[in-house]
Amino acid sequence: MKILIAEDDFTSRSMLAAVLKKAGHTPVLTVNGQAWEALQQPDAPRLIILISCFL
């Protein structure tokens, strides 16, 4: 399954993508507001993981 990851932090994004790949999924990685563009594609992911952290 294609899963969209919307995360600007490289380490968090990479670790989550590795876990999803190992589980047999296809991660779609986005940064800096690219998630909306990825969701407009004809073959858009059906699941989205948004990571938000406010310090």
Phi, psi and omega in degrees: 000138175282129180233124180276130176246117178253097184207129180275336181284120184302314184295312180298316180297315182293318180294316179296320179298319179297318179296316180294319177299317180297329179276001176093011180263168177246101180285140174246113187265132178228153177220163171049047176079013180282350184301316182299319178298318180297326181284346180273353182285151181300328181254039185299149176300151181263351179229140182234135173245117178251130178245125182229131179220121178247126179252000000 
